[in-house]
Amino acid sequence: MGVFNPITTTFVIYIAIMVLIGFMAYRSTNNLSDYILGGRSLGSVVTALSAGASDMSGWLLMGLPGAIYMSGLSEVWIAIGLTVGAYFNWLFVAGRLRVQTEHNGDALTLPDYFTSRFEDKSGLLRIISAVVILVFFTIYCASGIVAGARLFESTFGMSYETALWAGAAATIAYTFVGGFLAVSWTDTVQASLMIFALILTPVIVLISTGGLDTTLLAIEAQNAANFDMFKGATFIGIISLMGWGLGYFGQPHILARFMAADSVRSIANARRISMTWMILCLAGTCGVGFFGIAYFSANPDLAGPITENPERVFIELAKILFNPWVAGVLLSAILAAVMSTLSCQLLVCSSALTEDFYKAFLRKGASQRELVWVGRLMVLAVALIAIAMAANPENRVLGLVSYAWAGFGAAFGPVVLLSVLWKGMTRNGALAGIVVGAVTVILWKSLETGLYEIIPGFALATLAIVVVSLMGRPSAGMVSRFETADAAYHADK
């Protein structure tokens, strides 16, 4: 491939724009609150789109279309589960968490919020929750770096080692420089690019296969079972796929978007924007995989790369059906999905190390400027560890994404949900929930029962929180702060 071919040029321009946004955000970053939460200044559009983009990683344009291309509509249950989970997260958690974090010591991170909300003087809640974040997110970051490397490797014919650094460098650059504002602003651009790609591509595939009726007949001719949502499905299998939706309540990189909204009033509008974006993207990604069945059965001579790796279905359709310049923009959407999630994860790890270890235990009197620079150095440190973990492509790090999602969902989900809904929750209840949730996920994973580990983890963590909280009693201060915040939430809604 020539150095200045259209796809390469488009990628370079796109990455340059992302880094430029990082430098623009740098000028608005004056203290640690700006670096970690953007000074709680996000409007509804940025809140909505950055929450969506940070959630939808490379699996949206690679993993899910590939699964539907291989198995048909029986794979859509995960999309349904995610949509339901995301909606309830916006409805029950978003606005309440925004207000509760402000009324509990103006908390910047989840460990910070748990410590203030439950008056934990021992620091145990902060340490355990920060450790959970660092362990699961470093694995998560590594998976994002592998996805980026695979994209660069297949698009530009690079060696895996070169692709690893090329894919990670731009994301590290704008997260390092601009912090949360850079991540949120770039997420908004990336979310727009993703929805453009996922609406346009299935429409062009439909046109090229002769319209909807012809396409559906071709899919049926290839295998009528492609239309069966219950094909090969068991009750446990469907519940496991739907169970992905439970993970939303505990994902720190998504919850950070709620904490950073400029007001509770922005949340309702953000929910409508975010859910519309999410439903359109998931419908588009299912369309790419499903209509791709018809396209490649009509053009078997082009199906080689897809037969080798079904996750390339979006990449190949973009290259075949579009002008190279448009294909470059569409393929940048995959990079956008990877970069948007990876940047959020790097920042959450950085904030856990800076706010919850360095500031809390090592340098309580550190200046804002010092904390911002420590935050930047932590982004670099976590990124280098993640790159080292991703260096061997045989590590199968991508397989750990569902494990990390379950870990966060079970360890933090019930604690976050009950902390904003129930004033009777205690510090020991929160500790029990985090520990029981995390341990259940780890143990259940090793049992290989077929049931996704987030479901028993979430259920047992919720039970532990309720039982242990009822054995004690929250302090008058905890109840008073909860009631004040809850009243402010209902007044502002």
Secondary structure, DSSP 8 states (H G I E B T S, - for coil): --TT-HHHHHHHHHHHHHHHHHHHHHTT--SHHHHHHGGG-B-HHHHHHHHHHHH--GGGTTHHHHHHHHHGGGGTHHHHHHHHHHHHIIIIIIHHHHHHHHHTTT--SHHHHHHHHTT-SSSHHHHHHHHHHHHHHHHHHHHHHHHHHHHHHHHH---HHHHHHHHHHHHHHHHHHHHHHHHHHHHHHHHHHHHHHHHHHHHHHHHHTTSHHHHHHHHHHH-GGGG-TTTT--HHHHHHHHGGGGGGGG-HHHHHHHHTBS-HHHHHHHHHHHHHHHHHHHHHHHHHHHHHHHHHHH-GGG-HHHHH-GGGHHHHHHHHHS-HHHHHHHHHHHHHHHHHHHHHHHHHHHHHHIIIIIIIII-TT--HHHHHHHHHHHHHHHHHHHHHHHSSGGG-GGGGHHHHHHHHHHHHHHHHHHHHH-TT--HHHHHHHHHHHHHHHHHHHHH--SS-THHHHHHHHHHHHHHHHHTS---HHHHHHHHHHHHHHHHH-
